[in-house]
Amino acid sequence: MELNQLTAISPIDGRYRGKVSSLDAFFSEHALIRYRVMVEIEYFIAICKIPLPQLAKFDTDLFETLQDIYKSFTINDALRVKEIEKTTNHDVKAVEYFIKEKFRELSLEKYIEFIHFGLTSQDINNTAFPCMMRDAGHEAYYPLLNELIEKLEQFAQVWAEVPMLARTHGQPASPTRLGKEIYVFVERINKQVNLLKKIPVSAKFGGATGNFNAHHVAYPNINWVEFANSFVDKVLGLDRSQVTTQVEHYDNMAATFDNLKRINTILIDLCRDIWTYVSMDYFKQKIKEGEVGSSAMPHKVNPIDFENAEGNLGIANALFEHLSSKLPISRLQRDLTDSTVMRNIGVPFAHTIISLKSIINGLEKLVINPNVMHADLEKNWMVVSEAIQTILRREGYPNPYEALKDLTRTNKTITKDQIHSFVDTLNISDSVKQELKAISPFNYTGIDLE
């Protein structure tokens, strides 16, 4: 069958295609080829600027023309590379031959052997892939994540003073505020984002086994380490690993995947909490005309956005886990197992993007249900027992914890009147009694931590 959204094997290229199409520019085969061409062209320009003796007379006015080869890289260009690859059976060599064709079209034949000069394929791959990830982060991932964080911050502010029964171990616990519980996730995500942005985007660039063998034997008087550092760090905007085998260590890339996984884990926690609040009727969901919640039960409005996000975050994390545990391991100076694995780095990003969009969509549907939250607090007056026994401790009252335990740990509903009647039996001053009676599940919510 012809490949389209209905015949695609992967849902990210099928059902969810519209949600992840922005990643085409970074993780598609076309994008990978374009980034490889970019590295090759920029490398050629860099060695012209040294200059290598044979490139000293290269017309620098042509640099922009060369850069246009990757800046204007088309689908037809990518197809041409794939056509060459049928002969070479080597994807990076096909890129080299493609650029040589472009040089011939520009009448630059005498310079073509300085394309890919002294390099191995991993000098291209291990710079192209980090560039792809970095750009995808800036253009696709961070904007969505920031939108989610901003929405959570808005909800935290709007719901800052909404009292809510907390539940620890699933049981009623000291009351909290809805806004504060939302802000817990804001802080957790922000801390992990700050860590994520500190991880260097590392790259390998040093020849067949990382020693600049070919470069050094051809031009022994050039400081190739200094050149490579300048090229990778300043031209490509990456962080060059200094001592490598044929491949990048992938340690920092693994750290990035682990960090992304932690953020996704926090988001799974968020999804499950929101899902639970919906099931408790703390939240209602906006009804969209024409939507169906169940094929059999007409009344249902399901929290499908949070369920969809949780599922996709799980898939993303499984892949991030494999990437982070596999990539740093390579037999001796290099094996090929990283090559096929690296081609999949866009997949967990895609599932993460789907999840972020689903969570944002789900949050926009939420409508707070204060009556249910109020009723839940009203029927759980026993949660103020912590407050009462703490003040009694302050006052030196004997065995306050035990006294409150006998009152409240009965598996029965404790009412306001029962609490106040208990307070009246205590041998304490009237002012302290009034202080205790002023405490309720609605105001015993602690301090403002935001």
TORGUNU-902731 format. One record per atom (N, C-alpha, C): x, y, z. Coordinates in pm, whole numbers, plus 32768, in hexadecimal, padded with zeros to 4 digits. Each point is the difference from the previous one (the first is absolute). Example, Ala and Ser with C-alpha at 12.3 -4.5 7.8 and 13.67 -1.06 7.14 Angstrom:
BEGIN
85277DC7830C;7FA780778000;805A80788000;7FDD80697FB8;805280778006;7FB3806D8049;
***
This chain:
BEGIN
80537F888000;7FAD80788000;8056807D8000;7FCC806A7FC8;8048807F8001;80038036808E;807380338027;801080318088;7FB380828014;7FA780008061;7FBC807A802B;7FDB7FEF8092;7FB4805D8038;7FE27FFB808E;7FAE7F858027;7FB87FC67FA0;7FAF7F8B801F;804C7F7E7FEF;806D80037FB5;804E7F857FEB;80827FFD804E;8022806F8042;807C8005804F;7FFA7F9B8072;806F7FBE801A;80067F9F806E;800380478087;805080688009;800C8048807E;7F908067800E;7FC080098074;7F9880668013;8035808F7FF9;80828013801A;803280897FF8;8007802F7F6F;80067FA27FA1;7FFB80247F72;7F747FE97FC7;7FA67FCB8052;7F797FE57FD4;7F9C8055804C;7FC47FC58066;7F968041804C;802980898037;807C800B8031;802C807B8042;8055805A7FA5;80007FE37F80;805680497FA3;7FF28098800E;7F84802D8009;7FE980908006;80398041807C;80107FB3806C;80328038807D;809880098005;80437FB27FAB;80927FF98009;804680297F7E;7FB580357FA1;803C80227F7E;806E8069800C;7FFD804E806D;806980668013;80897FC08012;80027F808026;80807FBB8015;80407FD37F7E;7FB6800A7F90;80397FDC7F7E;808580457FE7;8005807E8029;807680537FE2;807B7FD6804F;7FEE7FA48061;80707FDB8056;801E7F6A8001;7F9B7FAC7FF3;80177F718014;7FDB7FA77F89;7FD7803A7F92;7FE27FB07F8A;80827FD97FB9;7FF57FA47FA2;80757FDB7FB0;803180787FB0;7FA2804E7FCD;8024807B7FB7;8050805D805B;7FD2800F807C;80448059805D;808C7FCE8021;800E7F7E8017;80837FC8801F;806280197F8E;7FD47FEA7F86;805880187F8D;802580937FF8;7F9F80588017;801A80907FF9;8066802A806A;7FF27FCD8079;80608022806A;808B7FC97FDF;80057F8B7FC5;80837FCB7FD6;803F80597F97;7FB1802B7F9F;8033805A7F98;803180828040;7FB680318062;8027807B8045;808A7FF18040;80177F928046;80817FEA8042;80707FF87F99;7FE87FB67F95;80677FF17F97;802480867FC1;7F9A804F7FE2;801980837FC0;8048805D8060;7FD28007807B;803F805A8061;808F7FD5801F;80187F7D7FFD;80897FCE8014;805A802C7F8D;7FCE7FF37F85;8050802B7F8D;80218095800B;7F9E80508024;80178090800F;80678019806E;7FF97FB4806D;805D8012806F;808F7FE17FD9;80157F977FB2;808A7FE17FDA;803180617F94;7FA4803F7FB8;8028806C7FA4;80348078804E;7FC880148076;80248075804F;80817FEC804F;80347F848005;807D7FEC804C;8070805B7FCD;802180057F7D;7FCD7FA97F95;805F7F8B7FE9;7FCA7F907FD0;805A7F9B7FC9;803F803A7F82;807E7FE17FE6;8045803D7F8C;7FB37FEF7F7D;7FC67F8B7FE9;7FB97FE67F83;7F7A80497FF8;7FD480378071;7F8080478002;801080968014;807E802C8001;801B808E801E;7FC2805F7F9B;7FF27FD27F84;7FCB80587F97;7F6C7FEA7FE6;7FC07FB28056;7F707FEA7FEC;7FB680848012;7FA5801D7FA5;7FB6807E8001;7F9F80038077;801E80518061;7FAC80058078;7F7480357FE4;7FF080447F90;7F7A802F7FDB;7FA27F8B7FE4;80397F897FEB;7FAE7F8A7FE4;7FCF7FB9807E;802D802D8073;7FD67FBE807C;7F687FFF800E;7FC080727FE6;7F6F8007800B;7FBD7FA57F9B;803C7FF37F8A;7FCA7FA67F9B;80067F6F8031;80707FDE803F;800D7F798038;7F9C7FEA8071;7FF080628056;7FA17FF2806F;7F717FF27FD0;7FE780397F8D;7F797FF67FC9;7FDE7F6F7FD8;80677FAB7FEE;7FE77F747FDE;7FAF7FBD806F;801F801F807F;7FB27FC5806D;7F8D8058802D;800F80837FF3;7F938057802A;7F867FF37FA5;80187FDF7F81;7F927FEE7FA0;7FEF7F6D7FDB;80267FA8805A;7FFD7F707FE4;7F707FD07FEE;7FE47FBF7F91;7F797FD87FDD;7FEC7F69800E;7F837FD77FF2;7FE07F717FFE;80467FBD7F89;800380447F8F;80447FC77F8B;80957FEE8018;803A805D804C;808E7FF18025;80137F838055;7FA67FEE8060;80097F8A8056;7FED7F807FB0;7FA480037FA1;7FEA7F8B7FAA;807C7FE07FAE;804780687FD6;807B7FEA7FB5;80697FBC8058;8009802A807D;805E7FC0805D;7FDB7F6D8012;7F7F7FE5800E;7FD37F758012;801C7FAD7F82;7FF8803F7F8E;801F7FBB7F83;80957FDA7FFC;8055805D8029;80907FE38007;801B7F928064;7FB68001806E;80147F9C806A;7FE27F727FCF;7FAC7FF37F9C;7FE47F7B7FC9;80807FC17FC9;805A80557FD2;807F7FCF7FCB;80697FF3806D;800B80678053;806880008068;7FE07FA18073;7F807FEC8019;7FD37FB58076;803B803C807F;801780827FFB;8036804A8073;7FC3808B7FFD;7FB480208068;7FB2807C7FFE;8054807E8003;806D80028050;805280798009;805480117F82;80317F927FC8;804C800A7F83;7FA880367F90;7F807FDB8004;7FA380347F9C;7FF28097800C;80028033807B;7FFB80918015;807D80427FC5;80727FC38017;807D80367FC9;7FF980077F68;7FD27F947FC0;7FF77FFE7F6E;7F9A80667FCC;7F948013804B;7F9C80647FDB;803D808C7FFF;804F801F8067;803E80858007;806780107F91;80457F947FE0;805F80077F91;7FB980207F7D;7F8A7FC87FED;7FB180227F89;7FE080957FFE;7FDD80378072;7FE0808E8009;807C80557FE1;80747FD2802E;807C80487FE2;801C7FFF7F6A;7FE67F917FC1;80167FF97F6F;7FA280607FB7;7F85800A802F;7FA2805D7FC3;802F8090800F;804E801A806A;803580878018;808D80117FC6;802C7F9D7FB1;808680027FC3;806E80088069;7FEF7FB5806E;80627FFE806C;80427F77800B;80117FBE7F8C;80357F778000;80847FF28048;805680647FF7;80867FF08038;80027FFE8099;7F8B801F803B;7FFA80028093;7FB37F89803A;7FCC7FAA7FAA;7FA07F9C8032;803F7F9B8060;80827FE67FF6;803B7F9D805A;80158037808E;7FE0807F8014;800680378086;7F777FFF8044;7F9E7FCA7FB9;7F807FE2803F;80137F808052;7FDC8003807F;800E7F8D805B;80947FDE8014;805780637FF3;80917FE98009;80277FD3808D;803F7F8B800A;80337FCE807F;7F977FCE8061;7F8280017FD7;7F947FDF805D;7FD47F6F7FF3;7FB87FD48067;7FB77F827FFA;7F6D8021800E;7FAB7FA07FE2;7F70801B7FFE;7FCE80318088;803F7FD1806C;7FD080288084;802280918023;806280397FBC;801680908011;7F87804F7FCF;7FBC7FC97F9D;7F88803F7FCB;7F877FDC8053;7FEE7F7E801B;7F8B7FD6804D;80008038808D;80747FFE8040;8008802A808C;800180968012;7FF780487F94;7FE580908007;7F74801F7FCC;7FD47FB77F99;7F7B80177FC7;7F927FE08065;80087F8C803F;7F977FD9805E;7FF3805F8077;806F8028803F;7FF28063806C;7FC180837FD1;8025802D7F88;7FC280797FCA;7F6A7FEE7FEE;7FD97F8A7FCF;7F727FE37FED;7FB680068085;80387FBF8065;7FBF7FFD8084;7FF7808C803C;806D804A7FF6;800080878038;7F9580577FBF;7FFA7FFC7F7B;7FA180547FB9;7F707FD48017;7FEB7F7C8009;7F7A7FCE801D;7FD3802E808B;805F8002805D;7FE0802F8086;7FD380918000;804E80537FBC;7FE2808F7FFD;7F81801F7FB3;7FE97FBA7F92;7F9280237FA7;7F7E7FB6801F;80087F878034;7F887FAE8012;7FE37FDB8091;80667FD8804A;7FE87FCC8088;7FEC806F8067;80628059800D;7FF780678068;7F86805B7FF1;7FDB802B7F88;7F8880547FF5;7F837FBE8039;7FEE7F7F7FE3;7F8C7FB88034;80097FEE8097;80777FD98030;80117FED808F;7FEA8083804B;8031806D7FC9;7FED8083803F;7F6C80268002;7FB97FDE7F95;7F70801B7FFD;7FB87FB2806F;80287F848013;7FC67FAE806A;801F803A8089;807E80268015;802780398082;7FB28080801C;7FF280557F9B;7FB6807D8011;7F6E7FE68024;7FC67F9B7FC2;7F747FE0801D;7FF27FCD808F;805D7FAC802B;7FFD7FCF8089;801380738064;8058805E7FDF;801680748057;7F818054800B;7FB980107F90;7F83804C8001;7F997FBC805A;7FF27F7C7FF3;7FA27FB88054;802880088093;80807FF7801A;80308009808A;7FDB8086803E;8006806A7FB1;7FDC80858033;7F6A800E8012;7FB37FD37F9D;7F6E800D8007;7FC77FAE8073;803A7F8B8018;7FCD7FA68068;805180098081;804B806B8010;805C800C8072;7FB97FF68086;7F868033800A;7FBA80058080;7F907F998009;7FFD7FA07FA6;7F967F9A8003;80297F90805E;7FBA7FF28073;80247F95805E;7FD77F787FCA;804F7F9C801F;7FE67F7B7FCB;80317F978064;7FB27F99800F;802B7F928055;80767FBA7FC0;806B7FF2804A;80727FB37FCE;7FE97F6C801F;80457FAD7FB6;7FF67F708018;808D7FC47FFC;80287FC6806E;807E7FB68004;7FDC7F6E8015;803E7FA97FB4;7FDB7F727FFF;7F6F7FEF7FD5;7FCB80637FB9;7F757FF97FD3;7F9B8025806A;80308023807A;7FA6801E806F;80028096801E;7F9280338039;7FFA808F8022;8076802B8056;803B80727FDD;807480348047;7FF38097800F;8061803E8040;7FFC80908019;7FDF804B7F80;7F9D805A8005;7FD580477F86;8071804E7FBF;7FEF80197F83;8062804B7FB2;7FB380627FA8;8044803B7FA0;7FBD80597FA1;801B7FCC7F73;7F9A80047FAE;800C7FCA7F7A;807180437FB3;800C8083800A;806880477FB7;808B7FD38026;80147FE88083;80837FD3802F;80207F777FC8;7F9D7FA77FF9;80187F797FCC;802480037F6C;7FC7805E7FB7;802580127F73;808E80377FF6;801F805D805C;8084803F7FF9;80707F9F8022;7FE07F948048;80647F988019;803D7FD17F7C;7FAB7FEE7F9C;80307FCF7F7F;804E806B7FB4;7FD7807E8010;804A806E7FC1;809080018032;80107FF68083;808880038038;80517F877FD4;7FC27F8B8003;80497F877FDA;802F80087F6E;7FA780297FA8;802380087F72;806C80697FEB;7FEF8075803C;8061806C7FED;808C7FD6802D;80097FB8806F;80847FD58030;80417FA07F9E;7FB17FA87FC7;80397FA17FA0;802480447F7C;7FB280637FD8;8021804C7F87;8084804A8013;801480398076;807E8045801C;80777FA17FF7;7FEF7F868033;806A7F9D7FF4;80157FD87F6F;7F937FEE7FB7;80087FD77F74;805080657FAD;7FEA807E8019;804280697FB2;8095800C8021;802A7FC58070;808D80048026;80527F8F7FC1;7FBC7F9D7FC7;80497F8F7FC5;803D802B7F7B;80837FF47FEF;803E80277F80;7FCB7FAB7F8D;7FF380407F8D;7FDA7FB67F86;80847FD57FC1;802C7F8A8022;80877FD37FDD;80077FC47F75;807880077FC6;80167FCA7F7A;808F7FCB7FF4;800F7F9A7FAD;80857FC87FE2;802D80357F79;807F80247FF5;8039802D7F81;80967FED8009;80327F927FC3;80907FE8800C;80367F927FA7;7FB97FDF7F95;80357F9C7FA4;7FDA7F738025;803D7F9F7FBB;7FD57F758003;7FFD7FC2808B;8064801E8053;7FFE7FCC8089;8014806F8067;7FE3807A7FD7;80028070805C;808680428013;80657FD87FB2;808980338014;8030805F7F93;7FA980257FA4;802680567F8F;80727FC27FAF;80017F7C7FF4;806D7FBD7FB8;801280387F74;7F9480027FB2;8009802C7F74;802380947FF7;7FC180508054;801D80908000;80948019801E;80317FBD8067;8087801A802E;80697FD07F9C;7FE77F8E7FC1;80637FCD7FA2;800880597F83;7F90803E7FDA;7FFE80577F8A;8035808B801F;7FDC80358075;802980888025;802F7FFF8092;80797FCF801A;80307FF0808B;80168082804A;8007806F7FBB;801D807F8043;7F83804B802D;7F8B7FCB7FDF;7F8280408028;7FD27FC78085;7FD380568058;7FC97FD48081;7F6F7FD47FE9;7FED7F807FE4;7F7C7FCE7FDB;7FA17FFC8076;80327FEF8077;7FA880028076;7FC4808B8010;805780647FF3;7FD0808A800A;7F9B801E7F92;801E7FD27F87;7FA480147F90;7F787FBE801C;80037F82802C;7F847FB58017;7FAD803F806F;8043802E8069;7FB88042806D;7FB9807C7FCF;8046804E7FAF;7FC5807B7FCB;7F8B7FE07FA3;80137F9C7FAB;7F997FDC7F9F;7F827FCC8047;80137FA08059;7F8D7FC28042;7FBD80628060;804F80468050;7FC680558067;7FC780837FC8;804B803F7FA5;7FD780857FD2;7FAA7FFB7F82;80267FAB7FA1;7FB47FFC7F82;7F807FAF8011;800B7F8A803A;7F8A7FAA800F;7FB3801B8081;803E8044805F;7FBB8020807D;7FF07F89805C;805C7FA17FFA;7FFD7F898054;807380048063;80167F928047;806D7FF78061;80547F857FDC;807980187FCD;804F7F907FCD;803D7FAD8071;7FE87F7D7FFA;80437FA2805C;80917FF37FD5;805B8008805D;808E800D7FDF;80447F7C7FDF;7FE67F98804B;80447F807FEA;7F957F967FE6;7FFC7FCE7F86;7F957FA47FD9;80377F897FB1;7FA97FA07FEA;801C7F967F9F;7FCC80317F79;7FCC7FA57FAE;7FC6802E7F82;7F7B80468015;7FC27FE48074;7F7B80378019;8001805A807C;7F9C80578005;7FE780508076;7FE37FA38076;8022802D8078;7FE57FAF8077;7F6B7FE98015;7FB180627FD8;7F6F80018015;7FD9800E8093;8061801A8057;7FDE800A808E;7FA38077801B;801F80727FC4;7FAB80758015;7F7A7FF27FB7;80027FBC7F8E;7F827FE67FBD;7FAA7FA38055;803F7F9E803F;7FB87FA6805B;7FC7804F8076;8050805F8033;7FD08053806E;7F8780527FD4;8002802F7F85;7F8D80497FCA;7F857FA87FFB;80117F867FCD;7F8E7FA47FF9;7FCC7FE0808B;805B7FEC8060;7FD47FE48089;7FB58077803B;802E80787FE0;7FBE80788033;7F75800F7FC2;7FF87FE87F7E;7F7D80057FBD;7FA27F98803B;80397F8C8021;7FB07F96803C;7FCA802B8088;805380468050;7FD2802F8083;7F8F80657FF2;800E805A7F9F;7F9480617FE9;7F817FB67FD9;800D7F9E7FAA;7F8B7FB27FD7;7FC37FB58076;80547FCF805A;7FCE7FBA8076;7FAF805F8058;8030807A800F;7FB58066804A;7F7980197FBD;800080047F7C;7F8380177FB6;7FA17F8A800E;80367F878008;7FAA7F8B801A;7FBE80108089;804D802B8062;7FCB80188086;7F9080687FFB;8016806C7FB4;7F9A80677FF0;7F827FC67FC1;80117FB47F95;7F8C7FC57FBB;7FAF7FA8805D;80447FB0804F;7FB97FA4805A;7FB8804C806F;803D806C8031;7FBD80518066;7F8480447FC8;800E803E7F8A;7F8C80427FC4;7F937F9A7FE2;80277F8D7FCC;7FA07F957FE4;7FB47FDA807F;80497FF68070;7FC17FDC807F;7FA2806D8030;8029807F7FF3;7FA7806D8027;7F807FFF7FAC;800E7FE07F80;7F897FF67FAA;7FA67F8E8032;803D7F8E8022;7FB17F8F8030;7FBC801F8085;803B80598051;7FC6802A807F;7F9A806F7FEE;7FF0802D7F85;7FA2806B7FDD;802F80898030;8083800D8024;803580838020;800680587F83;80137FBF7F90;7FFD80457F7F;7F917FC87FAA;7FBA80587FBD;7FAB7FDB7F90;804F801F7F81;7FD17FD07F8F;8042801C7F81;7F9E80417FA0;803080657FBB;7FAC80457F9E;7FD07F9E7F96;7F83800E7FDD;7FC37FA67F9D;800880417F77;80367FB47FA2;800A802F7F76;7F927FC47FAC;7FB880547FBD;7F907FD47FAD;802C7F977F9B;7FB97F917FFF;801C7F977F9E;805D7F938031;804A8019806C;805B7F9B8032;7FB67F918049;80387F897FFD;7FC77F8B8042;80647FCB8065;7FD27FE5807B;805A7FCD8067;80047F6A8006;7F987FBF7FD2;7FF87F6F8002;7FA37FD17F91;80217F8F7FC4;7FAB7FCB7F95;7F807FC58038;7FFB7FEB8086;7F8B7FC2803D;7FBC80578069;804E80578043;7FCA804F8070;7FFF80947FDB;7F8C80357FDB;7FF880897FCA;802B806D8062;7FFD7FE38082;801A80698063;8094801F8012;80577FAB7FCF;808C80078029;804E80737FBF;804E80458053;806380627FD1;80847FD4803D;804E7FB87FB5;80777FBE8035;807B805B7FFC;805D7FEF8060;807C804E7FFF;80657FC77F9E;7FD77FF57F82;80507FB87F9C;808480467FE1;80048084800C;807D80487FE1;806F7FD7805F;7FDF7FF0807F;80647FDB8063;80257F6C7FF3;7FA07FAE7FD8;801E7F747FE7;80597FEF7F85;7FDF804B7F97;80527FFD7F87;808E802E801E;800B806C804C;808580348023;804F7F9C8052;7FC07FC38062;80457F9F8055;80367F8B7FAE;7FAD7FCE7FA3;802C7F917FAD;807680247FA8;7FF980757FC0;806D802A7FA8;807E8022804D;7FF180378078;8075801D8052;80467F7E8028;7FB37F988018;803A7F7F8022;80517FC77F8D;7FCA80097F86;804A7FD17F8A;808080527FEF;7FF38085800B;807580577FF3;806C7FDA8064;7FD87FE8807C;80627FE18067;80437F797FEA;7FB67FA07FCB;803C7F7E7FE2;806E80107F97;7FE880557F9E;806380177F97;807480558032;7FE28068804E;806B8051803B;805B7FA88057;7FC37FA4804B;804C7FA78055;805E7FA97FAD;7FCD7FCA7F91;80577FAD7FAC;807180537FC4;7FDF80767FD0;806680567FC4;806D80238065;7FD88022807A;8063802C8062;80557F8D8034;7FCA7F878000;804E7F8F8031;80527FBC7F93;7FD4800D7F82;80477FBC7F93;806E80557FC2;7FE2807F7FE4;805C80517FAF;808C800F803D;801080108084;808880108035;80567F827FF7;7FC77F917FD2;804B7F837FF8;80207FE17F6F;80827FF67FDF;802C7FDE7F79;807C7FA8800C;80007F927FB9;80717FA3800A;808180407FCB;80677FFE8055;808480357FDD;7FF3808B7FC4;803B80177F89;7FFE80887FCA;7F7D80237FBA;7FAE7F997FE0;7F7E801E7FC6;7FBE7F817FCC;7F7D7FF2801A;7FB07F9F7FB7;7F8B804C7FC2;7FAC7FBB7FB6;7F9980447FB2;7F7A80088048;7FF77FCB807A;7F7D7FFA8040;7FC5808A801D;805780648011;7FCB8085801B;7FBB803B7F86;802A7FD77F8A;7FD0803F7F84;7F697FEF7FEF;7FD17F83800A;7F717FE87FED;7FAF80378074;803A7FFE8079;7FBA80348074;7FEF80987FF5;806980457FD3;7FFA80927FF5;7F93802F7FA1;7FE17FAF7F9E;7F9780277FA1;7F7680088042;7FF67FCE8079;7F7F7FFE8045;7FF1806D8069;805F805C800A;7FF78063806C;7F87805B7FF0;7FCF800F7F86;7F8980537FEC;7F817FC08033;80007F7B8010;7F857FBA8027;7FD58024808E;80587FF78066;7FD380298086;7FE280958008;804680517FB1;7FDC808F7FFA;7F7280107FCD;7FDD7FB37F99;7F7A80097FC6;7F967FD88066;80157F928046;7F9E7FD68065;7FF780668071;806F8041801F;7FFE80688066;7FB180797FD1;801480277F83;7FB580727FC7;7F6A7FE28001;7FDA7F867FD8;7F737FD88004;7FC98010808D;804F7FD58061;7FD58006808C;7FEF80908030;806080557FE1;7FF7808C802A;7F8380427FC9;7FE57FE67F81;7F88803B7FC3;7F817FC98040;80017F7F8021;7F8B7FC58040;7FE7803A808B;806C8012804D;7FF080398086;7FCB808E7FF8;8039804F7FA7;7FD1808B7FF0;7F6D80017FDA;7FDA7FAA7FA3;7F757FF77FD6;7FA77FD68074;802F7F9F804F;7FB27FD28072;7FEF806A806B;806B804B801B;7FF8806A8064;7F9C806B7FD8;7FF8801D7F7E;7FA380667FD0;7F6E7FD78012;7FE87F7E8012;7F777FCE8011;7FD47FFF8092;805E800F805D;7FDF7FEF808D;7FAB80738035;7F9A7FDC804E;7FAD80618046;7FF97FD58091;802B8055805A;80037FDD808E;7F717FEC8034;7FF17FA1805A;7F7E7FE1803C;8007801B8096;7FF6807E802A;80188024808C;7F9A7FC38061;7F867FE57FD1;7F9B7FC7805A;802A7F778033;80377FAD7FA7;802C7F7B8029;8078800B805D;805B805A7FE0;807680128055;7FD68030808B;7F9F805C8004;7FCE8035807E;7FBE7F908051;7FB07FAF7FBC;7FBA7F938045;80637F998038;806A7FE87FB6;80667FA0802D;80448031807F;801B80828006;803C803A8078;7F9D7FFB8075;7F82801D7FE3;7F9A80058068;7FED7F798046;800D7F967FB5;7FE97F7C803D;80807FC2803B;806B804F8002;80807FCC8035;803C805E8067;7FAE80258063;803180598069;806E7FC18054;80107F7C7FF8;80687FC18051;808C802E7FD8;800E803C7F87;808680297FD5;803580758052;7FA98046804B;8033806D8053;80397FCB8083;7FF57F7D8014;80367FC6807D;80968019800D;804580027F8F;808F801E8004;8018808A803A;7FAF80617FD2;801080888030;7FE2800B8095;7F947FBF802A;7FD88009808C;80697FC3805B;802E7F877FDD;80617FC08059;808680498002;802180457F91;807D804C7FFD;7FF98078805D;7F8E80467FFF;7FEF8072805B;7FFB7FD08091;7FC07F8F8018;7FFD7FC98088;808D7FDC8030;80537FCE7FA7;808D7FE78023;80438082802B;7FE380697FB2;803880838020;7FD8802D808C;7F857FDE8023;7FCA802C8082;80267FA18072;80487F967FE1;802A7FA28068;7F927FA2802C;7F9A7FF07FAF;7F907FA78023;80307F6F7FF9;7FDA7FAC8061;80327F768004;7FC37FA67F93;80557FB87FBD;7FD87F997F9C;7F9B80337F99;801A80707FBE;7F9E80357FA1;7FEE7FA87F84;806F7FC57FD0;7FF47FAB7F8A;7FA27F8C801C;80127FC18073;7FAE7F8C8024;7F6E80268010;7FE980768038;7F76802D8014;7FB980147F7A;8047803B7F9F;7FC680167F7B;7FF37F7E7FB3;805C7FA5801A;7FF97F7E7FBD;7F837FB6802A;7FE380008080;7F887FBC8032;7F81803E7FC5;800580837FEA;7F8B80447FC9;7FEB7FE47F6C;806D80017FB4;7FF380057F6E;801C7F7E7FB7;804C7FA4803C;80277F867FB8;7F967F938018;7F8A80167FC7;7F8F7FA8801A;7FBE7FCB7F82;803480267F8C;7FC27FDC7F80;7F7380387FF3;7FE28069804D;7F7E80437FF6;801680927FDC;7F98803B7FC6;8007808E7FDF;80038054807E;805C805E8003;800C805C8070;7FCF80897FD2;7FA2803A804C;7FC4807E7FD7;803E8076804A;7FDD80757FD3;802B807C8043;7FD080028090;7F817FD88014;7FC980048087;804B7FA2805D;80277F8C7FCF;804B7FA18053;8088803A8028;8041803F7FA0;8082803E801B;7FF0806C806A;7F9D80567FF0;7FED806E805E;7FD67FCD8089;7FB17F968003;7FD87FC58080;80797FC78048;80597FC47FB4;807B7FCB803B;80548071803B;800A806D7FB6;804F8072802F;7FC780348084;7F7B8002800B;7FC18033807A;80207FAA807B;80237F817FE8;80207FA88072;808E80118033;805180487FB5;808D800B8022;801680628074;805F7FE18054;802280568072;806980667FD3;7FD280627FB1;805580697FCA;7FB68084800A;8045806C7FEA;7FC38084800B;7F9A80167F91;7FA3805D8019;7F9A80207F9B;803F80387F81;806B804C8010;8040803B7F88;803B7F947FA6;80397F98803F;80377F937FAF;7F8E7FB17FC0;7F927FEE804B;7F8D7FBC7FC5;7FCD804A7F85;7FF980838009;7FD4804F7F8E;80627FF47F8B;807F7FFB8023;80677FEE7F99;7FEC7F7B7FB8;7FE27F98804B;7FED7F7B7FC4;7F817FFB7FAE;7F9580408032;7F827FFE7FB7;800580527F7F;805F805A7FF7;800D80527F86;803F7FB17F8E;803B7F8C8022;80407FAE7F99;7F977FAB7FBA;80067FFD7F7C;7FA47FAE7FB1;804C7FC27F8C;7FC47F9B7FC1;80417FC87F89;801380657F90;7FB7806F8006;800580647F95;806F80678013;8030800E807A;806C80628018;80807FC18032;7FFA7F7F801F;80797FBA802E;804F7FCD7F86;803780617FB7;80417FDE7F81;8092802B7FFC;803980238074;808D80228002;802080897FCA;807E80147FDC;802F80837FD2;800880017F68;800880777FC9;800C80107F70;80917FE57FD8;80187F957FB6;80887FD87FDC;802A802D7F75;7FA8803D7FB5;802180227F73;8057807E7FFD;
***
